[in-house]
Amino acid sequence: MRRRDVQIECAETWTVGDGSVVVEGGAANVAKEKVGAIEKVDDEVVDAFGNTIKVKAPKKTNLSNKERKAREKARKVRRERGRM
């Protein structure tokens, strides 16, 4: 009876098991659509007074060998688990 009541009240349910989360319902469908969309970063922004402000892109930092190897190792582990 409780599961039926929860399904009536909640549009979204989260099921946790085997080290993963399965999201079912309303917001899950919206989230899947947003994953494929890439946000566009504006080069210029206009503030409330009408001033145009140029936005600088964040600088890319070069990783040290230790950090690069750690990221590659973590990526390899994720790939072996089937998550990428």
C-alpha positions as CSV (number, residue, x, y, z in Angstrom):
1,M,0.0,0.0,0.0
2,R,2.8,2.4,0.8
3,R,4.5,2.0,-2.6
4,R,1.2,2.7,-4.4
5,D,0.7,5.9,-2.3
6,V,4.3,7.1,-3.1
7,Q,3.7,6.5,-6.8
8,I,0.6,8.6,-6.7
9,E,2.2,11.4,-4.8
10,C,5.6,11.5,-6.4
11,A,6.3,12.1,-10.1
12,E,9.9,11.0,-9.7
13,T,11.3,7.9,-7.9
14,W,14.9,7.0,-7.2
15,T,15.8,3.3,-6.9
16,V,19.2,2.5,-5.4
17,G,20.8,-0.9,-5.8
18,D,24.0,-2.6,-6.9
19,G,26.0,0.6,-6.5
20,S,23.9,2.5,-9.0
21,V,20.9,4.9,-8.9
22,V,18.0,4.5,-11.3
23,V,15.8,7.6,-11.7
24,E,12.3,7.1,-13.0
25,G,9.6,9.7,-13.6
26,G,9.2,13.4,-14.4
27,A,12.6,15.0,-13.9
28,A,14.5,12.0,-15.2
29,N,13.2,12.6,-18.7
30,V,14.1,16.3,-18.6
31,A,17.6,15.5,-17.3
32,K,18.2,13.1,-20.2
33,E,17.3,15.8,-22.7
34,K,19.7,18.3,-21.0
35,V,22.6,15.9,-21.0
36,G,22.9,16.1,-24.8
37,A,22.6,19.9,-24.9
38,I,25.8,21.9,-24.8
39,E,25.6,25.2,-23.1
40,K,26.7,28.2,-25.2
41,V,29.1,30.6,-23.4
42,D,28.5,34.2,-24.3
43,D,31.6,36.3,-25.2
44,E,29.8,39.5,-24.2
45,V,27.2,40.2,-21.5
46,V,25.1,43.3,-21.2
47,D,24.4,44.4,-17.6
48,A,21.3,46.3,-16.3
49,F,22.7,49.7,-17.2
50,G,23.4,48.7,-20.8
51,N,27.1,48.3,-20.5
52,T,28.8,45.6,-22.6
53,I,31.2,43.5,-20.7
54,K,33.5,41.0,-22.4
55,V,33.7,37.7,-20.7
56,K,37.1,35.9,-20.6
57,A,37.1,32.2,-21.0
58,P,38.7,30.2,-18.2
59,K,42.3,29.4,-18.9
60,K,43.2,25.7,-19.4
61,T,45.9,24.5,-17.1
62,N,48.4,21.9,-18.0
63,L,48.3,18.9,-15.7
64,S,51.4,17.5,-14.1
65,N,52.3,14.0,-15.1
66,K,51.1,12.7,-11.8
67,E,47.6,14.3,-12.2
68,R,47.4,13.2,-15.9
69,K,48.2,9.6,-15.0
70,A,45.6,9.7,-12.1
71,R,42.9,10.9,-14.5
72,E,43.8,8.3,-17.1
73,K,43.7,5.6,-14.4
74,A,40.3,6.8,-13.1
75,R,38.9,6.9,-16.6
76,K,40.1,3.4,-17.3
77,V,38.4,2.1,-14.1
78,R,35.2,3.9,-15.1
79,R,35.4,2.4,-18.6
80,E,35.9,-1.1,-17.2
81,R,32.8,-0.7,-15.0
82,G,30.8,0.4,-18.0
83,R,30.4,4.1,-17.0
84,M,31.8,6.7,-19.2
